Amino acid sequence: MTSVIFIGTPNFGATVLEGLIKDNYQVLAVVTQPDKKVGRKQKLTSSPVKEMAQKYDLPVYQPARLPRSEELDTLINLHADLIITAAYGQFLPTKFLKSAKIAAVNVHGSLLPKYRGGAPIQYSLINGDKETGVTIMEMVKEMDAGDMYAQEKLPIAPEDTAGSLFEKMAILGRDLLLKTLPSIIDGSCDKKAQDATKVVFSPNISKDQEKITKDMTASQVHNLIRGLNPDPGAYLMINGQRMKVWSSEVANETTQLPAGALVDNHKRFAVSFANHTVLNLTEIQPTGKKKMAGRDYMNGKGASLKLGEVFIDD
């Protein structure tokens, strides 16, 4: 039985981990991020990968940083055949990667070399891409720069959000990994180097990127909303108050109103943006409130907004 150390954090990783378990790989240890405080009540919450590991009674390690941690030598001394990672969120020490008897393998959520980094799925949506995919790759010291074992494409549906795309990619990544591992193990898998001239990076989303601004077009705002749903969520500022926007649709209509104004569009919560474009905000969440339909907001507190008036803060 081939032995594995698995490393990951979100649902994407949990799906891959369960696939390995059910395919009879011997998971010696699972490494995931430390528990984090979540929500208004700051409840200490385990990662989905930890929960999956506990479901199967697997040993779990949660170092704040794996390099120089007490856990590092313990993991190296397991002498696993494979180290497999899927959306862990931290760099891994080279000496740890080299401790794998066969290979250190990563399941990456993009068609490398496009979107190296921690947020490939989000950027594929933010940039309005029509397709994405998964890469099974060899792990090396440089982030997401290793040779590629396999790739598979996936179309991006117009209604996809980061949440729905993560679910699709997790299944695709799991299946492609399980299909590719036998040839990695027996040495018959042909690796392909990445084209360094085509590298595109996808760093973690910054706080500044979450804000919707008036200089964006309706399509750009719509794609940002998709890319940041469900976490952390895109927002706009109205009279100094933050309003998150969870879903939207680009209107067919155009407008001559200045960007950031309320548009008369069949009683929808419609806003003008750059290049005379219009966006219908279909689900929003004012600060301290629950999510609600844009139409319901316009029938309530939003009724005080005046048509044609710029109401979005810079």
Phi and psi in degrees as GROMACS dihedral restraints (atoms count N, CA, C in turn):
[ dihedral_restraints ]
;  ai    aj    ak    al  type     phi  dphi    fc
    3     4     5     6     1   -76.5    20    10
    4     5     6     7     1   128.0    20    10
    6     7     8     9     1   -92.4    20    10
    7     8     9    10     1   146.5    20    10
    9    10    11    12     1  -138.1    20    10
   10    11    12    13     1   139.6    20    10
   12    13    14    15     1  -103.9    20    10
   13    14    15    16     1   123.6    20    10
   15    16    17    18     1  -106.1    20    10
   16    17    18    19     1   139.8    20    10
   18    19    20    21     1  -134.6    20    10
   19    20    21    22     1   121.0    20    10
   21    22    23    24     1  -174.2    20    10
   22    23    24    25     1   175.5    20    10
   24    25    26    27     1  -134.2    20    10
   25    26    27    28     1   -59.5    20    10
   27    28    29    30     1   -84.2    20    10
   28    29    30    31     1  -171.2    20    10
   30    31    32    33     1   -56.9    20    10
   31    32    33    34     1   -35.8    20    10
   33    34    35    36     1   -51.8    20    10
   34    35    36    37     1   -49.4    20    10
   36    37    38    39     1   -68.3    20    10
   37    38    39    40     1   -37.3    20    10
   39    40    41    42     1   -62.7    20    10
   40    41    42    43     1   -38.8    20    10
   42    43    44    45     1   -63.3    20    10
   43    44    45    46     1   -43.5    20    10
   45    46    47    48     1   -65.6    20    10
   46    47    48    49     1   -43.3    20    10
   48    49    50    51     1   -58.8    20    10
   49    50    51    52     1   -47.1    20    10
   51    52    53    54     1   -64.3    20    10
   52    53    54    55     1   -34.4    20    10
   54    55    56    57     1   -61.3    20    10
   55    56    57    58     1   -41.6    20    10
   57    58    59    60     1   -64.4    20    10
   58    59    60    61     1   -42.4    20    10
   60    61    62    63     1   -61.8    20    10
   61    62    63    64     1   -47.6    20    10
   63    64    65    66     1   -69.8    20    10
   64    65    66    67     1   -21.0    20    10
   66    67    68    69     1   -91.6    20    10
   67    68    69    70     1    12.9    20    10
   69    70    71    72     1    69.4    20    10
   70    71    72    73     1    30.2    20    10
   72    73    74    75     1   -81.1    20    10
   73    74    75    76     1   145.1    20    10
   75    76    77    78     1   -88.2    20    10
   76    77    78    79     1   102.0    20    10
   78    79    80    81     1   -86.0    20    10
   79    80    81    82     1   107.9    20    10
   81    82    83    84     1   -77.9    20    10
   82    83    84    85     1   -32.6    20    10
   84    85    86    87     1  -161.1    20    10
   85    86    87    88     1   154.6    20    10
   87    88    89    90     1  -124.8    20    10
   88    89    90    91     1   129.8    20    10
   90    91    92    93     1  -112.9    20    10
   91    92    93    94     1   130.3    20    10
   93    94    95    96     1  -146.7    20    10
   94    95    96    97     1   170.9    20    10
   96    97    98    99     1   -68.9    20    10
   97    98    99   100     1   154.3    20    10
   99   100   101   102     1   -60.5    20    10
  100   101   102   103     1   155.0    20    10
  102   103   104   105     1   -56.6    20    10
  103   104   105   106     1   144.9    20    10
  105   106   107   108     1  -126.7    20    10
  106   107   108   109     1   151.8    20    10
  108   109   110   111     1   -79.3    20    10
  109   110   111   112     1   129.4    20    10
  111   112   113   114     1  -129.2    20    10
  112   113   114   115     1   143.6    20    10
  114   115   116   117     1    79.5    20    10
  115   116   117   118     1   179.3    20    10
  117   118   119   120     1   -60.4    20    10
  118   119   120   121     1   -37.2    20    10
  120   121   122   123     1   -84.0    20    10
  121   122   123   124     1    -1.3    20    10
  123   124   125   126     1    52.1    20    10
  124   125   126   127     1    47.9    20    10
  126   127   128   129     1   -75.0    20    10
  127   128   129   130     1   130.7    20    10
  129   130   131   132     1   -68.6    20    10
  130   131   132   133     1   121.0    20    10
  132   133   134   135     1  -126.0    20    10
  133   134   135   136     1   135.7    20    10
  135   136   137   138     1   -79.0    20    10
  136   137   138   139     1   154.5    20    10
  138   139   140   141     1   -72.4    20    10
  139   140   141   142     1   155.7    20    10
  141   142   143   144     1   -56.7    20    10
  142   143   144   145     1   -34.1    20    10
  144   145   146   147     1   -66.7    20    10
  145   146   147   148     1   -40.8    20    10
  147   148   149   150     1   -62.1    20    10
  148   149   150   151     1   -43.7    20    10
  150   151   152   153     1   -61.9    20    10
  151   152   153   154     1   -39.4    20    10
  153   154   155   156     1   -66.5    20    10
  154   155   156   157     1   -41.7    20    10
  156   157   158   159     1   -62.3    20    10
  157   158   159   160     1   -41.9    20    10
  159   160   161   162     1   -66.6    20    10
  160   161   162   163     1   -32.9    20    10
  162   163   164   165     1   -57.8    20    10
  163   164   165   166     1   -34.2    20    10
  165   166   167   168     1  -106.7    20    10
  166   167   168   169     1    15.7    20    10
  168   169   170   171     1    56.6    20    10
  169   170   171   172     1    42.9    20    10
  171   172   173   174     1   -96.3    20    10
  172   173   174   175     1   146.0    20    10
  174   175   176   177     1   -66.9    20    10
  175   176   177   178     1   134.6    20    10
  177   178   179   180     1  -118.7    20    10
  178   179   180   181     1   135.0    20    10
  180   181   182   183     1  -119.3    20    10
  181   182   183   184     1   135.4    20    10
  183   184   185   186     1  -132.7    20    10
  184   185   186   187     1    61.0    20    10
  186   187   188   189     1   -68.7    20    10
  187   188   189   190     1   144.8    20    10
  189   190   191   192     1   -62.9    20    10
  190   191   192   193     1   -40.4    20    10
  192   193   194   195     1  -143.1    20    10
  193   194   195   196     1   125.0    20    10
  195   196   197   198     1   -66.7    20    10
  196   197   198   199     1   -42.8    20    10
  198   199   200   201     1   -58.2    20    10
  199   200   201   202     1   135.5    20    10
  201   202   203   204     1    66.7    20    10
  202   203   204   205     1     9.1    20    10
  204   205   206   207     1   -83.2    20    10
  205   206   207   208     1   161.3    20    10
  207   208   209   210     1   -63.8    20    10
  208   209   210   211     1   -31.0    20    10
  210   211   212   213     1   -70.3    20    10
  211   212   213   214     1   -23.3    20    10
  213   214   215   216     1   -58.9    20    10
  214   215   216   217     1   -52.1    20    10
  216   217   218   219     1   -63.8    20    10
  217   218   219   220     1   -36.8    20    10
  219   220   221   222     1   -59.1    20    10
  220   221   222   223     1   -44.5    20    10
  222   223   224   225     1   -68.5    20    10
  223   224   225   226     1   -42.4    20    10
  225   226   227   228     1   -60.6    20    10
  226   227   228   229     1   -39.6    20    10
  228   229   230   231     1   -74.0    20    10
  229   230   231   232     1    -4.7    20    10
  231   232   233   234     1   -74.0    20    10
  232   233   234   235     1   -21.2    20    10
  234   235   236   237     1    53.5    20    10
  235   236   237   238     1    50.5    20    10
  237   238   239   240     1   -68.9    20    10
  238   239   240   241     1   149.0    20    10
  240   241   242   243     1   -66.8    20    10
  241   242   243   244     1   -42.6    20    10
  243   244   245   246     1  -130.2    20    10
  244   245   246   247     1   142.9    20    10
  246   247   248   249     1  -110.0    20    10
  247   248   249   250     1   123.2    20    10
  249   250   251   252     1  -123.3    20    10
  250   251   252   253     1   127.9    20    10
  252   253   254   255     1  -120.4    20    10
  253   254   255   256     1   148.7    20    10
  255   256   257   258     1  -152.0    20    10
  256   257   258   259     1   101.5    20    10
  258   259   260   261     1    58.7    20    10
  259   260   261   262     1    58.8    20    10
  261   262   263   264     1   -82.2    20    10
  262   263   264   265     1   -48.7    20    10
  264   265   266   267     1   100.7    20    10
  265   266   267   268     1     9.2    20    10
  267   268   269   270     1  -142.5    20    10
  268   269   270   271     1   157.2    20    10
  270   271   272   273     1   -72.4    20    10
  271   272   273   274     1   149.5    20    10
  273   274   275   276     1  -114.7    20    10
  274   275   276   277     1   138.2    20    10
  276   277   278   279     1   -63.5    20    10
  277   278   279   280     1   142.9    20    10
  279   280   281   282     1   -60.2    20    10
  280   281   282   283     1   -40.0    20    10
  282   283   284   285     1   -65.6    20    10
  283   284   285   286     1   -28.0    20    10
  285   286   287   288     1   -71.6    20    10
  286   287   288   289     1   -45.7    20    10
  288   289   290   291     1   -59.4    20    10
  289   290   291   292     1   -38.8    20    10
  291   292   293   294     1   -74.2    20    10
  292   293   294   295     1   -10.9    20    10
  294   295   296   297     1   -76.8    20    10
  295   296   297   298     1   -14.2    20    10
  297   298   299   300     1   -67.4    20    10
  298   299   300   301     1   131.6    20    10
  300   301   302   303     1   -66.3    20    10
  301   302   303   304     1   -35.9    20    10
  303   304   305   306     1  -105.8    20    10
  304   305   306   307     1   -56.8    20    10
  306   307   308   309     1  -168.2    20    10
  307   308   309   310     1   156.2    20    10
  309   310   311   312     1  -107.5    20    10
  310   311   312   313     1   119.1    20    10
  312   313   314   315     1  -121.6    20    10
  313   314   315   316     1   138.5    20    10
  315   316   317   318     1  -119.7    20    10
  316   317   318   319     1   138.9    20    10
  318   319   320   321     1   -99.6    20    10
  319   320   321   322     1   108.9    20    10
  321   322   323   324     1  -110.9    20    10
  322   323   324   325     1   136.3    20    10
  324   325   326   327     1   -86.0    20    10
  325   326   327   328     1    50.4    20    10
  327   328   329   330     1  -162.1    20    10
  328   329   330   331     1   172.1    20    10
  330   331   332   333     1   -92.3    20    10
  331   332   333   334     1    86.7    20    10
  333   334   335   336     1   -58.7    20    10
  334   335   336   337     1   147.6    20    10
  336   337   338   339     1   -84.3    20    10
  337   338   339   340     1     6.3    20    10
  339   340   341   342     1   -76.2    20    10
  340   341   342   343     1   131.9    20    10
  342   343   344   345     1    67.6    20    10
  343   344   345   346     1    55.6    20    10
  345   346   347   348     1   -71.0    20    10
  346   347   348   349     1   143.8    20    10
  348   349   350   351     1   122.9    20    10
  349   350   351   352     1  -171.2    20    10
  351   352   353   354     1   -86.9    20    10
  352   353   354   355     1    -6.8    20    10
  354   355   356   357     1  -134.9    20    10
  355   356   357   358     1    49.5    20    10
  357   358   359   360     1   -64.9    20    10
  358   359   360   361     1   -37.7    20    10
  360   361   362   363     1   -69.3    20    10
  361   362   363   364     1   -41.4    20    10
  363   364   365   366     1   -62.1    20    10
  364   365   366   367     1   -44.1    20    10
  366   367   368   369     1   -69.1    20    10
  367   368   369   370     1   -31.5    20    10
  369   370   371   372     1   -61.9    20    10
  370   371   372   373     1   -34.1    20    10
  372   373   374   375     1   -79.9    20    10
  373   374   375   376     1   -46.0    20    10
  375   376   377   378     1   -57.4    20    10
  376   377   378   379     1   -37.4    20    10
  378   379   380   381     1   -85.9    20    10
  379   380   381   382     1     0.9    20    10
  381   382   383   384     1    72.1    20    10
  382   383   384   385     1    27.0    20    10
  384   385   386   387     1   -64.6    20    10
  385   386   387   388     1   150.5    20    10
  387   388   389   390     1   -95.0    20    10
  388   389   390   391     1   -15.9    20    10
  390   391   392   393     1  -148.1    20    10
  391   392   393   394     1   157.2    20    10
  393   394   395   396     1  -142.8    20    10
  394   395   396   397     1  -152.5    20    10
  396   397   398   399     1   167.6    20    10
  397   398   399   400     1  -170.7    20    10
  399   400   401   402     1  -127.4    20    10
  400   401   402   403     1   142.6    20    10
  402   403   404   405     1  -120.9    20    10
  403   404   405   406     1   130.7    20    10
  405   406   407   408     1   -97.0    20    10
  406   407   408   409     1   119.9    20    10
  408   409   410   411     1  -137.5    20    10
  409   410   411   412     1   159.0    20    10
  411   412   413   414     1   -79.9    20    10
  412   413   414   415     1   136.7    20    10
  414   415   416   417     1   -87.3    20    10
  415   416   417   418     1   133.3    20    10
  417   418   419   420     1  -132.0    20    10
  418   419   420   421     1   179.0    20    10
  420   421   422   423     1   -61.0    20    10
  421   422   423   424     1   -44.6    20    10
  423   424   425   426     1   -74.2    20    10
  424   425   426   427     1   139.4    20    10
  426   427   428   429     1   -60.9    20    10
  427   428   429   430     1   121.0    20    10
  429   430   431   432     1    54.8    20    10
  430   431   432   433     1    30.9    20    10
  432   433   434   435     1  -106.2    20    10
  433   434   435   436     1     1.5    20    10
  435   436   437   438     1   -71.6    20    10
  436   437   438   439     1   167.8    20    10
  438   439   440   441     1   -65.0    20    10
  439   440   441   442     1   153.1    20    10
  441   442   443   444     1  -101.6    20    10
  442   443   444   445     1   131.2    20    10
  444   445   446   447     1   -87.4    20    10
  445   446   447   448     1   -38.8    20    10
  447   448   449   450     1  -162.1    20    10
  448   449   450   451     1   154.4    20    10
  450   451   452   453     1  -140.6    20    10
  451   452   453   454     1   151.4    20    10
  453   454   455   456     1  -145.5    20    10
  454   455   456   457     1   134.9    20    10
  456   457   458   459     1   -86.1    20    10
  457   458   459   460     1   157.5    20    10
  459   460   461   462     1  -145.4    20    10
  460   461   462   463     1   123.8    20    10
  462   463   464   465     1   -68.6    20    10
  463   464   465   466     1   145.9    20    10
  465   466   467   468     1   -98.2    20    10
  466   467   468   469     1   120.2    20    10
  468   469   470   471     1   -77.3    20    10
  469   470   471   472     1   149.2    20    10
  471   472   473   474     1   -56.4    20    10
  472   473   474   475     1   -30.7    20    10
  474   475   476   477     1   -89.5    20    10
  475   476   477   478     1    -0.8    20    10
  477   478   479   480     1   -64.4    20    10
  478   479   480   481     1   141.2    20    10
  480   481   482   483     1  -116.2    20    10
  481   482   483   484     1   176.0    20    10
  483   484   485   486     1   -58.9    20    10
  484   485   486   487     1   -37.3    20    10
  486   487   488   489     1   -62.4    20    10
  487   488   489   490     1   -49.4    20    10
  489   490   491   492     1   -69.3    20    10
  490   491   492   493     1   -35.3    20    10
  492   493   494   495     1   -71.3    20    10
  493   494   495   496     1   -36.8    20    10
  495   496   497   498     1   -57.4    20    10
  496   497   498   499     1   -43.3    20    10
  498   499   500   501     1   -63.2    20    10
  499   500   501   502     1   -45.5    20    10
  501   502   503   504     1   -63.9    20    10
  502   503   504   505     1   -42.7    20    10
  504   505   506   507     1   -69.0    20    10
  505   506   507   508     1   -34.1    20    10
  507   508   509   510     1   -62.2    20    10
  508   509   510   511     1   -44.0    20    10
  510   511   512   513     1   -66.5    20    10
  511   512   513   514     1   -44.1    20    10
  513   514   515   516     1   -62.1    20    10
  514   515   516   517     1   -44.5    20    10
  516   517   518   519     1   -63.7    20    10
  517   518   519   520     1   -43.2    20    10
  519   520   521   522     1   -58.8    20    10
  520   521   522   523     1   -49.7    20    10
  522   523   524   525     1   -66.6    20    10
  523   524   525   526     1   -39.8    20    10
  525   526   527   528     1   -68.4    20    10
  526   527   528   529     1   -38.5    20    10
  528   529   530   531     1   -61.5    20    10
  529   530   531   532     1   -49.3    20    10
  531   532   533   534     1   -64.3    20    10
  532   533   534   535     1   -31.1    20    10
  534   535   536   537     1   -73.4    20    10
  535   536   537   538     1   -31.6    20    10
  537   538   539   540     1   -89.7    20    10
  538   539   540   541     1   -29.7    20    10
  540   541   542   543     1   -55.7    20    10
  541   542   543   544     1   -42.4    20    10
  543   544   545   546     1   -56.0    20    10
  544   545   546   547     1   -39.0    20    10
  546   547   548   549     1   -75.8    20    10
  547   548   549   550     1   -27.4    20    10
  549   550   551   552     1   -67.4    20    10
  550   551   552   553     1   -43.2    20    10
  552   553   554   555     1   -65.3    20    10
  553   554   555   556     1   -41.4    20    10
  555   556   557   558     1   -89.1    20    10
  556   557   558   559     1     0.2    20    10
  558   559   560   561     1    82.7    20    10
  559   560   561   562     1     8.2    20    10
  561   562   563   564     1   -92.3    20    10
  562   563   564   565     1    -4.8    20    10
  564   565   566   567     1   -78.2    20    10
  565   566   567   568     1   125.6    20    10
  567   568   569   570     1   -84.3    20    10
  568   569   570   571     1   122.1    20    10
  570   571   572   573     1   -87.4    20    10
  571   572   573   574     1   150.4    20    10
  573   574   575   576     1  -127.0    20    10
  574   575   576   577     1   128.3    20    10
  576   577   578   579     1   -70.4    20    10
  577   578   579   580     1   148.5    20    10
  579   580   581   582     1   -76.8    20    10
  580   581   582   583     1   147.9    20    10
  582   583   584   585     1   -80.8    20    10
  583   584   585   586     1   106.8    20    10
  585   586   587   588     1   -63.9    20    10
  586   587   588   589     1   -20.5    20    10
  588   589   590   591     1   -79.0    20    10
  589   590   591   592     1   -10.6    20    10
  591   592   593   594     1  -112.9    20    10
  592   593   594   595     1    16.8    20    10
  594   595   596   597     1   -70.3    20    10
  595   596   597   598     1   131.6    20    10
  597   598   599   600     1  -127.3    20    10
  598   599   600   601     1   134.6    20    10
  600   601   602   603     1   -99.4    20    10
  601   602   603   604     1   150.0    20    10
  603   604   605   606     1  -132.9    20    10
  604   605   606   607     1    75.4    20    10
  606   607   608   609     1   -65.8    20    10
  607   608   609   610     1   163.6    20    10
  609   610   611   612     1   -55.8    20    10
  610   611   612   613     1   145.0    20    10
  612   613   614   615     1   -64.8    20    10
  613   614   615   616     1   129.8    20    10
  615   616   617   618     1   -90.4    20    10
  616   617   618   619     1   163.4    20    10
  618   619   620   621     1   -59.1    20    10
  619   620   621   622     1   -38.6    20    10
  621   622   623   624     1   -63.2    20    10
  622   623   624   625     1   -32.6    20    10
  624   625   626   627     1   -71.5    20    10
  625   626   627   628     1   -16.3    20    10
  627   628   629   630     1   -74.9    20    10
  628   629   630   631     1   -19.1    20    10
  630   631   632   633     1   -84.7    20    10
  631   632   633   634     1   131.3    20    10
  633   634   635   636     1   -82.7    20    10
  634   635   636   637     1   128.2    20    10
  636   637   638   639     1  -120.2    20    10
  637   638   639   640     1   156.9    20    10
  639   640   641   642     1   -70.0    20    10
  640   641   642   643     1   -18.4    20    10
  642   643   644   645     1   -82.6    20    10
  643   644   645   646     1    -0.3    20    10
  645   646   647   648     1   -87.1    20    10
  646   647   648   649     1   151.6    20    10
  648   649   650   651     1   -80.5    20    10
  649   650   651   652     1   166.1    20    10
  651   652   653   654     1   -58.7    20    10
  652   653   654   655     1   -40.6    20    10
  654   655   656   657     1   -64.8    20    10
  655   656   657   658     1   -40.1    20    10
  657   658   659   660     1   -64.2    20    10
  658   659   660   661     1   -41.6    20    10
  660   661   662   663     1   -65.5    20    10
  661   662   663   664     1   -44.9    20    10
  663   664   665   666     1   -57.6    20    10
  664   665   666   667     1   -44.1    20    10
  666   667   668   669     1   -69.5    20    10
  667   668   669   670     1   -34.5    20    10
  669   670   671   672     1   -63.6    20    10
  670   671   672   673     1   -43.5    20    10
  672   673   674   675     1   -59.6    20    10
  673   674   675   676     1   -45.2    20    10
  675   676   677   678     1   -61.9    20    10
  676   677   678   679     1   -43.8    20    10
  678   679   680   681     1   -70.0    20    10
  679   680   681   682     1   -22.4    20    10
  681   682   683   684     1  -108.4    20    10
  682   683   684   685     1    12.8    20    10
  684   685   686   687     1  -106.0    20    10
  685   686   687   688     1   118.3    20    10
  687   688   689   690     1  -100.3    20    10
  688   689   690   691     1    -3.5    20    10
  690   691   692   693     1  -145.5    20    10
  691   692   693   694     1   129.3    20    10
  693   694   695   696     1   -91.1    20    10
  694   695   696   697     1    -8.1    20    10
  696   697   698   699     1    95.0    20    10
  697   698   699   700     1   133.7    20    10
  699   700   701   702     1   -83.9    20    10
  700   701   702   703     1   151.8    20    10
  702   703   704   705     1  -143.0    20    10
  703   704   705   706     1   158.6    20    10
  705   706   707   708     1  -125.0    20    10
  706   707   708   709     1   162.6    20    10
  708   709   710   711     1  -108.0    20    10
  709   710   711   712     1   128.3    20    10
  711   712   713   714     1  -125.1    20    10
  712   713   714   715     1   113.6    20    10
  714   715   716   717     1    51.2    20    10
  715   716   717   718     1    43.3    20    10
  717   718   719   720     1    80.4    20    10
  718   719   720   721     1     0.1    20    10
  720   721   722   723     1  -108.4    20    10
  721   722   723   724     1   138.8    20    10
  723   724   725   726     1   -82.7    20    10
  724   725   726   727     1   132.6    20    10
  726   727   728   729     1  -125.9    20    10
  727   728   729   730     1   119.7    20    10
  729   730   731   732     1   -81.4    20    10
  730   731   732   733     1   146.1    20    10
  732   733   734   735     1  -120.3    20    10
  733   734   735   736     1   119.0    20    10
  735   736   737   738     1   -99.4    20    10
  736   737   738   739     1   -25.4    20    10
  738   739   740   741     1  -153.5    20    10
  739   740   741   742     1   157.6    20    10
  741   742   743   744     1  -159.3    20    10
  742   743   744   745     1   171.9    20    10
  744   745   746   747     1  -146.0    20    10
  745   746   747   748     1   137.5    20    10
  747   748   749   750     1   -76.3    20    10
  748   749   750   751     1   124.6    20    10
  750   751   752   753     1   -76.6    20    10
  751   752   753   754     1   149.5    20    10
  753   754   755   756     1   -72.2    20    10
  754   755   756   757     1   -27.2    20    10
  756   757   758   759     1   -72.8    20    10
  757   758   759   760     1   153.8    20    10
  759   760   761   762     1  -115.4    20    10
  760   761   762   763     1   172.5    20    10
  762   763   764   765     1  -146.4    20    10
  763   764   765   766     1   156.0    20    10
  765   766   767   768     1  -100.2    20    10
  766   767   768   769     1     1.9    20    10
  768   769   770   771     1   -70.3    20    10
  769   770   771   772     1   154.0    20    10
  771   772   773   774     1   -65.1    20    10
  772   773   774   775     1   155.8    20    10
  774   775   776   777     1   -62.0    20    10
  775   776   777   778     1   139.0    20    10
  777   778   779   780     1    92.9    20    10
  778   779   780   781     1     9.8    20    10
  780   781   782   783     1   -98.8    20    10
  781   782   783   784     1   157.5    20    10
  783   784   785   786     1   -80.7    20    10
  784   785   786   787     1   127.9    20    10
  786   787   788   789     1  -106.1    20    10
  787   788   789   790     1   140.1    20    10
  789   790   791   792     1   -77.6    20    10
  790   791   792   793     1   104.2    20    10
  792   793   794   795     1  -140.1    20    10
  793   794   795   796     1    71.1    20    10
  795   796   797   798     1    56.3    20    10
  796   797   798   799     1    43.8    20    10
  798   799   800   801     1    65.0    20    10
  799   800   801   802     1    16.3    20    10
  801   802   803   804     1   -82.9    20    10
  802   803   804   805     1   164.2    20    10
  804   805   806   807     1   -85.0    20    10
  805   806   807   808     1    86.0    20    10
  807   808   809   810     1  -110.4    20    10
  808   809   810   811     1   136.3    20    10
  810   811   812   813     1  -129.2    20    10
  811   812   813   814     1   140.1    20    10
  813   814   815   816     1   -83.3    20    10
  814   815   816   817     1   142.8    20    10
  816   817   818   819     1  -132.4    20    10
  817   818   819   820     1  -171.2    20    10
  819   820   821   822     1   -59.1    20    10
  820   821   822   823     1   155.7    20    10
  822   823   824   825     1    59.8    20    10
  823   824   825   826     1    31.6    20    10
  825   826   827   828     1    66.3    20    10
  826   827   828   829     1    18.7    20    10
  828   829   830   831     1   -85.6    20    10
  829   830   831   832     1   158.2    20    10
  831   832   833   834     1  -129.1    20    10
  832   833   834   835     1   137.5    20    10
  834   835   836   837     1  -124.5    20    10
  835   836   837   838     1   128.9    20    10
  837   838   839   840     1   -88.8    20    10
  838   839   840   841     1   122.1    20    10
  840   841   842   843     1   -88.8    20    10
  841   842   843   844     1   106.0    20    10
  843   844   845   846     1   -91.9    20    10
  844   845   846   847     1   -25.6    20    10
  846   847   848   849     1  -142.0    20    10
  847   848   849   850     1   124.6    20    10
  849   850   851   852     1  -131.6    20    10
  850   851   852   853     1   170.5    20    10
  852   853   854   855     1  -149.4    20    10
  853   854   855   856     1    98.1    20    10
  855   856   857   858     1   -63.3    20    10
  856   857   858   859     1   155.5    20    10
  858   859   860   861     1   -54.4    20    10
  859   860   861   862     1   129.1    20    10
  861   862   863   864     1    79.1    20    10
  862   863   864   865     1     4.4    20    10
  864   865   866   867     1  -116.8    20    10
  865   866   867   868     1   168.4    20    10
  867   868   869   870     1   -81.7    20    10
  868   869   870   871     1   164.5    20    10
  870   871   872   873     1   -62.6    20    10
  871   872   873   874     1   145.2    20    10
  873   874   875   876     1  -150.0    20    10
  874   875   876   877     1   159.7    20    10
  876   877   878   879     1   -68.5    20    10
  877   878   879   880     1   145.6    20    10
  879   880   881   882     1   -58.3    20    10
  880   881   882   883     1   -39.2    20    10
  882   883   884   885     1   -60.8    20    10
  883   884   885   886     1   -41.7    20    10
  885   886   887   888     1   -64.4    20    10
  886   887   888   889     1   -37.9    20    10
  888   889   890   891     1   -62.2    20    10
  889   890   891   892     1   -42.0    20    10
  891   892   893   894     1   -67.9    20    10
  892   893   894   895     1   -25.7    20    10
  894   895   896   897     1   -83.6    20    10
  895   896   897   898     1    -8.5    20    10
  897   898   899   900     1  -115.5    20    10
  898   899   900   901     1  -114.9    20    10
  900   901   902   903     1   -61.5    20    10
  901   902   903   904     1   -33.0    20    10
  903   904   905   906     1   -68.3    20    10
  904   905   906   907     1   -11.4    20    10
  906   907   908   909     1   -63.5    20    10
  907   908   909   910     1   -19.3    20    10
  909   910   911   912     1   -78.4    20    10
  910   911   912   913     1   -14.6    20    10
  912   913   914   915     1   -71.9    20    10
  913   914   915   916     1   142.3    20    10
  915   916   917   918     1  -101.9    20    10
  916   917   918   919     1   133.9    20    10
  918   919   920   921     1   -57.2    20    10
  919   920   921   922     1   136.1    20    10
  921   922   923   924     1    84.1    20    10
  922   923   924   925     1    -7.8    20    10
  924   925   926   927     1   -94.1    20    10
  925   926   927   928     1   135.0    20    10
  927   928   929   930     1   -72.0    20    10
  928   929   930   931     1   121.4    20    10
  930   931   932   933     1  -122.8    20    10
  931   932   933   934     1    -8.3    20    10
  933   934   935   936     1   -86.1    20    10
  934   935   936   937     1   127.8    20    10
  936   937   938   939     1   -72.9    20    10
  937   938   939   940     1   154.9    20    10
